[in-house]
Amino acid sequence: MQKIGLNQTLSQKLSPQQIQFIKLLQIPTVELRSRIEEELEINPALEEGREEEDNKQEEDNYLDDINDEYGDFSEYDDREGDSKDDYDMSLDEYMYDEDLGDYSIYSDNNGRDDDKDMPIAMTSSLMDNLLMQLSFLGLEEQEKSIGKQIIGSLDNDGYLRRKIEAIVNDIAFSQNMEVDEDDVYQVLHKIQYFDPPGIAARDLKECLMIQLRRKDDDNYANETAIRILEETFEEFTKKHYDKIQKKLSITEKELKDAVDIVTKLNPKPGDTGTDFIKQYIIPDFILTNNNNKLELSLNSRNAPELKINRKYAEMLDAYAKAQTKKDKNAKEAITFVKQKIDAAKWFIDAIKQRQQTLLRTMNAIIEYQYEFFLDGDESKFKPMILKHIADKIDMDISTISRVANSKSIQTDFGIFPLKYFFSEGISTDTGEDVSSREVKNTLKEMVDKEDKRKPLSDDKLEKLLQQKGYKIARRTVAKYREQLNIPVARLRKEL
């Protein structure tokens, strides 16, 4: 039997204005202009320009009078049919941020820099280039169809990873043409002689073999390289050079010459770089060092001037004076105009609040990492997590995360994402905490200076770091090495 009960709950909700501020806070400068243009397009009561203080005060006073007479319409968003309840967000939803993790931001976890696409010169794609080469062969219609199917089945890196049997079925279903696997193999071998060398290979070994066989150098080193791939490919991928040398009965110099040839080949022939659109970083902050005095400013594109359209304010005044509040049409007109003006005021306030929050957060980061910002010396980094900045400026950690995400700063020594300045701490023998970035730089220097014939293992790197005073475990060394994209010792070995 169902029971009917009455429960009282207390919850916190974010207003539409707060939600709008949150959304504006987390977007980078490059997207802000688009967002402003979008708002200017949908709201005629908003326009660019500097607002005169006298006019602003006069309009604010007048809008208060309209609210008293006709009711406060500010509780409605400018979207038709949507009340403020539709835009409420619980405080828990705001506090939760999937990017926070353990409130530590590592420099190598790059943000989601969603920059605008910049115009680039027109270039032909890899597929267009291959189809053009196919047309030069003078093939019959069936062979042309097979060739187009093969080219269309290539991956972005230029490999044909689809099975020949599947390609036969594709041709049968899509082109209603019966071919056998031998027909496909014949056309495939012709395509494998196209440029770039190694295209349409079915695996890495075949890709490298195609490039070696196309070389004009008919010397012993090239022949040795082919033997290495044919007979000892697995050992070669694992850099077991001693086993290769013993199995092929070759000298160390012959092995070195052959390996040098192979390492200069292109393992991704389809990755020409012409199909990718270049992205340009537009910094949100600009920091200059004026005689050891750091001066921070927002990018000029980050601080647009917006104001209320004066004509809309006058229109509201005219409607209010010409009609009575009992007139239904007049009240609807006043409601519409008032909603647009309120939405414009919300947006302007959100932009201003965004700028203030960005500056407060960035100033706190600069103050915390002041020594680094003076000369760019990474050894002066201090361990810093989101909570440090949040406590410093009395803001929530999730707010700091939204500021740090996808924002960057231009300094005299380069452009850095804000996430670059956050790192965990490592204890030293003296009990002092140093930034993990300092440890990573030391680790990278050790690897760069090591003897490549006998590269340092993680255990040796751990001991060397501990000798320098860093209390660090081997698994942490492995983690930092992976974050720096440094392979294991065996794969760093050179002849």
Secondary structure, DSSP 8 states (H G I E B T S, - for coil): ------------EE-HHHHHHHHHHHS-HHHHHHHHHHHHHH-TTEEES---HHHHHHHHHHHHHHHHHH---TTB-SSTT-BGGGG-EEHHHHH--TT-TTS---TTS----------------HHHHHHHHHHTT---HHHHHHHHHHHHT--TTS---S-HHHHHHHHHHHH-----HHHHHHHHHHHTTSSSTTTT-SSHHHHHHHHHHT-S--SHHHHHHHHHHHHHHHHHHTT-HHHHHHHHT--HHHHHHHHHHHHTS-S-TT--STTS-------SEEEEESSS-EEEEE-GGG---EEE-HHHHHHHHHHHHHS-TT-HHHHHHHHHHHHHHHHHHHHHHHHHHHHHHHHHHHHHHHHHTHHHHHH--GGG---B-HHHHHHHHT--HHHHHHHHTT-EEEETTEEEEGGGG-B-EEEBTTS-EEEHHHHHHHHHHHHHHS-TTS---HHHHHHHHHHTTB---HHHHHHHHHHTT---HHHH---
